[in-house]
């Protein structure tokens, strides 16, 4: 087995789970960690560290935070670490001078069954599109996004009710297994790759933005339900709520579908003291938790204890 000297690149909590698995396995040396530069966040614009930086500091790992991956000073620092393998998990696109640097290459862990769901938000889009299975794939990076030769993949089922937060955590565990198995193959010199085939039916994991996170209540109940759970708890689905002269932009987190024929106008809100539901094509979306501007996330029945909506209240 070849000794691996690894530079790990990642930013969010998902990447931390993978890094932690490598550290705890204690078979290979993490000679450096690369993560995003610190950014101000929140109302107070306080400097926020990435989840990977927090982990690297806690575990006394060598840390680099370049703003420019082609910067000569950074490249010299990277070379000095003398890694023979780079691992990328939820980071950013690398220039060739970085991914081609180590002797054994650079591999990425992607949270989908490639070639489907290449892109920024694979876990979200798998649920939004109503997939019944997804998984993780390791592949060697090339000069395009998520197109390199695949090393291995592992799949799991998506239940009809789980949200993206729950699926994220399951994929992180599966990703740990995939990365450790990939490391074994590389260390043993036993890697056999598969070239990704491009077909017209490949699905893309587009970057999420305000437009594609907005709920379109004119779509059928399954599509509405999948969008909401595919964005819960983050970044969250949103819509406008109009109650008389008042109009709010609200976030909806947890829902339950009820398949039922009805004659209510699409987007109508029906409430009791404990229940809030929205009329959509093919039934009702029961709202279990939501958030109004400037307020904390709350359960629907908590909101209804202090708010009474008019019969004309609707969402759009």
C-alpha positions in Angstrom: 0.0 0.0 0.0 1.4 3.4 -1.0 1.6 6.0 1.7 -0.8 8.9 0.8 0.0 12.5 1.6 -3.3 14.3 1.1 -4.4 17.9 0.6 -8.1 18.1 1.4 -10.2 20.9 -0.2 -13.8 21.7 1.0 -16.0 24.2 2.7 -19.4 23.1 4.2 -20.4 20.7 6.8 -20.8 17.9 4.2 -17.0 18.2 3.6 -16.2 18.1 7.3 -17.8 14.7 7.7 -15.6 13.3 4.9 -12.4 14.9 6.3 -13.2 13.6 9.8 -13.5 10.1 8.4 -10.1 10.3 6.8 -8.5 11.7 10.0 -10.1 9.1 12.2 -9.2 6.2 9.9 -5.5 7.3 10.6 -4.1 5.4 7.6 -3.1 8.5 5.5 -1.6 11.8 6.3 -3.5 15.1 5.9 -0.7 17.5 5.0 -3.0 20.4 4.3 -6.5 21.7 4.2 -7.8 24.3 1.8 -11.0 26.1 2.3 -12.9 29.3 1.4 -11.7 32.7 2.6 -13.5 34.1 5.7 -16.6 36.1 4.9 -18.8 38.5 6.9 -22.3 37.0 7.5 -25.5 37.8 9.3 -27.0 41.2 10.4 -23.9 42.1 12.3 -21.6 41.2 9.4 -19.3 39.3 11.7 -16.5 37.3 10.1 -17.7 33.7 9.7 -15.3 30.7 9.3 -16.2 27.8 7.0 -17.1 24.5 8.7 -14.0 23.0 7.3 -11.8 25.8 8.7 -13.4 25.3 12.1 -12.5 21.6 11.9 -9.0 22.2 10.7 -8.3 24.6 13.5 -9.7 22.2 16.2 -7.5 19.4 14.8 -4.4 21.5 14.3 -4.2 20.8 10.5 -2.2 23.0 8.2 -4.7 25.5 6.7 -4.6 27.6 3.5 -7.4 30.0 2.4 -6.5 31.4 -1.0 -8.7 33.9 -2.7 -7.0 33.2 -6.1 -6.1 29.6 -6.8 -3.7 30.7 -9.5 -1.7 33.0 -7.2 2.0 32.2 -7.3 2.4 32.5 -3.6 -0.4 30.0 -3.0 0.9 27.6 -5.6 4.3 27.6 -3.9 2.7 26.9 -0.5 0.8 24.0 -2.1 3.9 22.5 -3.7 5.7 22.8 -0.4 3.2 20.5 1.2 4.4 17.8 -1.1 1.1 16.0 -1.4 0.7 13.1 -3.8 -3.1 13.3 -3.8 -5.7 16.0 -3.6 -9.3 15.3 -2.5 -12.1 17.8 -3.3 -15.5 17.8 -1.5 -17.9 20.7 -2.1 -15.3 23.3 -2.9 -15.0 25.1 -6.2 -13.7 24.6 -9.7 -9.9 24.1 -9.7 -7.4 25.4 -12.3 -5.4 22.7 -14.0 -2.2 23.9 -12.3 -3.8 22.7 -9.0 -5.6 19.5 -9.9 -2.8 18.2 -12.1 -0.1 18.9 -9.4 -0.1 15.7 -7.3 1.5 12.5 -8.7 -1.7 10.5 -8.1 -4.1 13.1 -9.3 -7.1 14.9 -7.7 -10.4 13.2 -7.1 -13.7 14.7 -6.2 -16.7 13.3 -4.2 -20.0 14.4 -5.8 -23.3 13.8 -4.1 -25.1 12.2 -7.1 -25.0 9.2 -9.4 -23.0 10.8 -12.2 -23.4 11.7 -14.9 -26.8 12.9 -13.6 -26.9 16.0 -11.5 -23.6 17.5 -12.3 -23.5 21.0 -10.7 -23.9 23.0 -7.5 -27.0 21.5 -5.8 -27.3 17.7 -6.6 -29.0 16.7 -3.3 -31.7 19.4 -3.6 -32.5 18.6 -7.3 -32.7 14.9 -6.7 -35.6 15.5 -4.3 -37.1 18.4 -6.3 -37.3 16.2 -9.4 -38.9 13.3 -7.4 -36.1 10.8 -7.7 -36.4 7.6 -5.8 -32.7 6.9 -5.6 -29.5 8.9 -5.6 -26.0 8.4 -4.3 -22.4 9.5 -4.4 -19.6 9.2 -7.0 -15.9 9.6 -6.8 -14.1 10.7 -10.0 -10.8 12.2 -11.1 -11.1 15.9 -11.8 -10.6 17.2 -15.4 -11.0 20.6 -16.9 -14.8 20.6 -16.9 -17.3 20.5 -14.0 -18.1 17.0 -12.7 -17.2 15.2 -16.0 -14.1 13.3 -15.1 -13.4 9.5 -15.2 -15.5 7.8 -12.4 -13.7 5.7 -9.8 -16.7 4.3 -7.9 -20.3 5.1 -7.0 -22.7 4.1 -4.2 -26.4 4.5 -4.2 -29.3 4.7 -1.7 -33.0 5.1 -1.8 -34.9 8.4 -1.3 -38.0 8.0 0.8 -41.2 9.9 -0.3 -41.2 12.1 2.8 -37.5 12.9 3.6 -36.2 16.4 3.1 -32.9 17.6 1.8 -31.4 18.0 5.3 -32.1 14.3 6.1 -30.8 13.1 2.7 -27.7 15.3 3.1 -26.8 13.5 6.3 -27.3 10.1 4.8 -25.2 11.0 1.8 -22.4 12.3 4.0 -22.2 8.9 5.7 -22.3 7.1 2.3 -19.7 9.6 1.1 -17.3 8.7 3.9 -17.5 5.0 2.8 -16.9 6.0 -0.8 -13.9 8.2 -0.1 -12.2 5.6 2.2 -12.8 2.9 -0.4 -11.4 5.1 -3.1 -8.3 5.9 -1.0 -7.7 2.1 -0.6 -7.9 1.6 -4.3 -5.5 4.4 -5.0 -3.1 3.4 -2.3 -3.1 -0.2 -3.6 -2.7 0.9 -7.2 -5.9 -0.8 -8.0 -8.0 2.0 -9.6 -10.1 1.2 -12.7 -12.1 4.2 -14.0 -15.2 4.5 -16.1 -15.5 7.4 -18.6 -18.8 9.3 -18.2 -21.1 9.0 -21.2 -22.9 12.2 -22.2 -26.5 11.6 -23.3 -29.4 14.0 -24.0 -31.3 12.8 -21.0 -28.7 13.8 -18.4 -30.2 15.9 -15.6 -28.5 19.0 -14.2 -28.1 20.3 -10.6 -28.5 24.0 -11.4 -27.4 26.5 -8.9 -30.2 27.5 -6.5 -31.4 31.1 -6.6 -34.4 33.1 -5.5 -36.3 32.4 -8.7 -36.0 28.6 -8.7 -36.8 28.4 -4.9 -40.1 30.2 -5.4 -43.2 27.9 -5.0 -45.4 27.8 -8.1 -48.8 26.7 -6.7 -50.2 26.2 -10.2 -48.1 23.0 -10.5 -49.5 19.7 -9.3 -49.4 18.7 -5.7 -46.5 16.3 -6.1 -44.3 18.9 -7.7 -45.1 21.5 -5.1 -44.5 19.1 -2.2 -41.2 17.9 -3.7 -39.9 21.5 -4.2 -40.6 22.4 -0.6 -38.9 19.2 0.9 -36.1 19.6 -1.6 -35.3 23.0 -0.2 -35.9 22.3 3.5 -34.3 23.3 5.7 -31.9 25.1 3.4 -32.1 27.4 1.4 -35.9 27.0 1.9 -38.8 27.4 -0.5 -40.7 30.7 -0.4 -43.8 32.4 -1.7 -45.9 35.5 -1.3 -48.8 35.6 1.1 -51.6 38.2 0.7 -54.0 38.8 3.6 -56.2 41.8 2.8 -54.0 44.8 2.3 -51.0 43.0 3.8 -48.5 41.1 1.7 -45.6 39.1 3.0 -42.8 37.0 1.6 -42.8 33.8 3.7 -40.7 30.7 3.8 -42.3 27.2 4.1 -40.3 24.4 5.5 -42.3 21.3 6.5 -45.4 20.1 4.8 -47.6 17.1 4.2 -49.6 16.4 1.0 -53.2 15.4 1.0 -54.4 14.1 -2.4 -58.1 15.1 -2.7 -60.4 16.6 -5.3 -61.7 20.1 -4.4 -63.2 23.2 -5.9 -61.1 25.8 -4.0 -59.1 28.4 -6.0 -55.4 27.5 -6.4 -53.4 29.1 -3.6 -56.4 29.6 -1.2 -55.5 29.1 2.4 -57.8 27.2 4.7 -57.2 27.3 8.4 -58.6 26.1 11.7 -57.1 26.8 15.1 -54.6 24.1 14.7 -54.3 23.5 10.9 -53.2 25.5 7.9 -53.5 24.1 4.3 -53.1 25.4 0.8 -55.2 24.4 -2.1 -53.2 23.2 -5.1 -53.9 21.1 -8.2 -54.8 17.6 -7.0 -55.2 18.3 -3.3 -53.9 20.3 -0.3 -50.5 21.1 1.0 -50.6 21.0 4.8 -48.2 23.6 6.2 -46.4 22.3 9.3 -43.8 25.0 9.8 -43.1 28.3 8.2 -41.4 31.7 8.8 -42.6 35.3 8.4 -40.2 38.2 7.7 -38.3 39.2 10.8 -39.7 36.3 12.8 -38.3 32.9 13.8 -39.3 29.7 12.1 -42.5 28.4 13.9 -45.0 25.6 13.8 -48.2 26.4 11.9 -50.4 25.8 15.0 -48.2 28.3 17.0 -48.8 30.9 14.4 -52.6 30.2 14.3 -52.8 30.7 18.1 -52.1 34.4 17.5 -53.1 35.1 13.9 -56.5 34.9 12.2 -56.4 34.9 8.4 -59.4 36.2 6.3 -61.2 33.9 4.0 -59.6 35.7 1.0 -56.0 35.0 2.2 -54.0 33.3 -0.5 -50.4 32.5 -1.5 -48.8 33.0 -4.9 
